[in-house]
Amino acid sequence: MRADVADLLGESPADIGDDDNLMDLGLDSMRVLGLVMRWGETGIALEFPHLAEHVTLAGWWATVQQLQKQAGQG
């Protein structure tokens, strides 16, 4: 996740912290939608609202873990 976000923002993954506000770093809703589509292809039932309600990698990762658990994958 961190590498994908960093790539979109033109940053190094090491420069993006777990609790950094991704919107403050320049991530916008169109880019988030692109990530949802890309990550959804991995089999996780991820939708835009799942990520829109969180603004950090830590929040996104917790959401993905919860979705995997609900799907019996975690």
Backbone as CSV, one residue per row, in Angstrom:
resi,resn,N_x,N_y,N_z,CA_x,CA_y,CA_z,C_x,C_y,C_z
1,MET,0.829,-1.188,0.000,0.000,0.000,0.000,0.877,1.256,0.000
2,ARG,1.846,1.240,0.880,2.713,2.417,1.005,3.419,2.713,-0.322
3,ALA,3.918,1.695,-0.978,4.630,1.890,-2.242,3.696,2.441,-3.318
4,ASP,2.465,1.946,-3.364,1.504,2.431,-4.364,1.164,3.897,-4.123
5,VAL,0.947,4.256,-2.869,0.629,5.645,-2.534,1.832,6.538,-2.844
6,ALA,3.006,6.098,-2.443,4.209,6.889,-2.695,4.411,7.117,-4.186
7,ASP,4.170,6.090,-4.981,4.311,6.209,-6.429,3.368,7.281,-6.983
8,LEU,2.131,7.279,-6.523,1.165,8.281,-6.989,1.566,9.698,-6.597
9,LEU,2.197,9.814,-5.429,2.556,11.136,-4.923,3.955,11.579,-5.349
10,GLY,4.688,10.677,-6.022,6.041,11.012,-6.421,6.986,11.117,-5.238
11,GLU,6.723,10.325,-4.220,7.525,10.331,-2.997,8.195,8.980,-2.805
12,SER,9.139,8.940,-1.894,9.740,7.682,-1.482,8.821,7.028,-0.450
13,PRO,8.629,5.720,-0.506,7.792,5.066,0.512,8.250,5.370,1.936
14,ALA,9.543,5.538,2.132,10.069,5.828,3.469,9.624,7.193,3.994
15,ASP,9.188,8.064,3.088,8.766,9.406,3.487,7.307,9.479,3.903
16,ILE,6.586,8.366,3.811,5.167,8.354,4.156,4.972,7.489,5.393
17,GLY,4.579,8.134,6.474,4.393,7.434,7.736,3.023,6.797,7.850
18,ASP,2.913,5.844,8.747,1.639,5.145,8.961,0.510,6.094,9.318
19,ASP,0.823,7.149,10.057,-0.213,8.053,10.549,-0.227,9.405,9.846
20,ASP,0.499,9.522,8.738,0.461,10.766,7.966,-0.896,10.908,7.291
21,ASN,-1.410,12.123,7.277,-2.666,12.400,6.580,-2.360,12.413,5.086
22,LEU,-2.867,11.414,4.377,-2.557,11.256,2.961,-3.132,12.379,2.108
23,MET,-4.248,12.954,2.527,-4.835,14.063,1.781,-3.939,15.302,1.899
24,ASP,-3.352,15.501,3.084,-2.432,16.620,3.266,-1.174,16.448,2.423
25,LEU,-0.827,15.205,2.119,0.349,14.937,1.292,0.052,15.093,-0.196
26,GLY,-1.221,15.267,-0.558,-1.578,15.501,-1.955,-2.419,14.425,-2.609
27,LEU,-2.800,13.405,-1.861,-3.645,12.360,-2.437,-5.067,12.894,-2.566
28,ASP,-5.657,12.785,-3.746,-7.015,13.273,-3.952,-7.965,12.108,-4.215
29,SER,-9.245,12.410,-4.296,-10.261,11.362,-4.415,-10.125,10.541,-5.694
30,MET,-9.684,11.139,-6.776,-9.521,10.389,-8.021,-8.394,9.360,-7.890
31,ARG,-7.337,9.744,-7.221,-6.239,8.805,-7.014,-6.652,7.691,-6.053
32,VAL,-7.433,8.048,-5.035,-7.937,7.021,-4.112,-8.807,6.029,-4.873
33,LEU,-9.654,6.522,-5.755,-10.507,5.641,-6.546,-9.656,4.700,-7.400
34,GLY,-8.590,5.211,-7.973,-7.685,4.358,-8.746,-7.063,3.266,-7.894
35,LEU,-6.693,3.610,-6.666,-6.140,2.608,-5.755,-7.179,1.559,-5.396
36,VAL,-8.400,1.991,-5.160,-9.494,1.054,-4.845,-9.651,0.057,-5.982
37,MET,-9.647,0.548,-7.200,-9.812,-0.336,-8.349,-8.636,-1.305,-8.469
38,ARG,-7.415,-0.797,-8.301,-6.225,-1.632,-8.411,-6.205,-2.695,-7.311
39,TRP,-6.432,-2.267,-6.090,-6.383,-3.204,-4.969,-7.568,-4.148,-4.962
40,GLY,-8.695,-3.716,-5.508,-9.866,-4.584,-5.594,-9.625,-5.792,-6.480
41,GLU,-8.695,-5.657,-7.427,-8.355,-6.768,-8.316,-7.627,-7.889,-7.584
42,THR,-7.195,-7.633,-6.359,-6.500,-8.660,-5.576,-7.470,-9.598,-4.872
43,GLY,-8.773,-9.318,-4.998,-9.772,-10.190,-4.393,-10.379,-9.649,-3.111
44,ILE,-9.931,-8.484,-2.663,-10.509,-7.873,-1.466,-11.697,-7.027,-1.899
45,ALA,-12.809,-7.182,-1.214,-14.025,-6.437,-1.559,-13.911,-4.998,-1.062
46,LEU,-12.956,-4.276,-1.617,-12.667,-2.914,-1.207,-13.475,-1.947,-2.057
47,GLU,-14.060,-0.965,-1.403,-14.842,0.053,-2.096,-14.363,1.431,-1.660
48,PHE,-14.652,2.429,-2.470,-14.189,3.788,-2.208,-14.514,4.264,-0.789
49,PRO,-15.752,4.075,-0.292,-16.047,4.558,1.065,-15.161,3.942,2.153
50,HIS,-14.681,2.732,1.923,-13.787,2.112,2.903,-12.537,2.959,3.122
51,LEU,-12.001,3.522,2.055,-10.791,4.321,2.172,-11.095,5.791,2.416
52,ALA,-12.215,6.261,1.923,-12.560,7.671,2.069,-12.783,8.059,3.529
53,GLU,-13.188,7.098,4.348,-13.444,7.434,5.747,-12.163,7.472,6.576
54,HIS,-11.060,7.049,6.007,-9.762,7.080,6.695,-8.787,7.895,5.865
55,VAL,-7.834,8.519,6.507,-6.883,9.355,5.767,-5.431,8.955,6.024
56,THR,-5.231,7.783,6.623,-3.875,7.324,6.915,-3.680,5.901,6.414
57,LEU,-2.432,5.530,6.198,-2.134,4.149,5.832,-2.548,3.192,6.943
58,ALA,-2.356,3.599,8.189,-2.738,2.745,9.313,-4.242,2.471,9.277
59,GLY,-5.031,3.482,8.993,-6.479,3.304,8.894,-6.864,2.429,7.724
60,TRP,-6.202,2.612,6.609,-6.483,1.795,5.435,-6.126,0.345,5.687
61,TRP,-4.966,0.112,6.316,-4.535,-1.257,6.559,-5.499,-1.956,7.515
62,ALA,-5.953,-1.250,8.538,-6.916,-1.834,9.474,-8.209,-2.203,8.750
63,THR,-8.622,-1.368,7.827,-9.828,-1.647,7.045,-9.648,-2.897,6.188
64,VAL,-8.514,-3.006,5.517,-8.241,-4.177,4.677,-8.203,-5.445,5.526
65,GLN,-7.567,-5.368,6.677,-7.517,-6.538,7.564,-8.916,-6.955,8.007
66,GLN,-9.756,-5.981,8.303,-11.135,-6.280,8.706,-11.901,-6.930,7.554
67,LEU,-11.744,-6.428,6.353,-12.422,-7.002,5.190,-11.947,-8.426,4.925
68,GLN,-10.648,-8.654,5.088,-10.120,-10.010,4.900,-10.684,-10.963,5.950
69,LYS,-10.770,-10.485,7.165,-11.314,-11.319,8.240,-12.783,-11.664,7.953
70,GLN,-13.543,-10.681,7.512,-14.954,-10.899,7.198,-15.117,-11.901,6.050
71,ALA,-14.153,-11.883,5.134,-14.217,-12.774,3.977,-13.607,-14.154,4.291
72,GLY,-13.101,-14.305,5.510,-12.495,-15.578,5.892,-11.118,-15.793,5.327
73,GLN,-10.445,-14.677,4.958,-9.114,-14.771,4.365,-8.017,-14.440,5.357
74,GLY,-8.361,-14.034,6.558,-7.319,-13.588,7.463,-7.403,-14.314,8.702
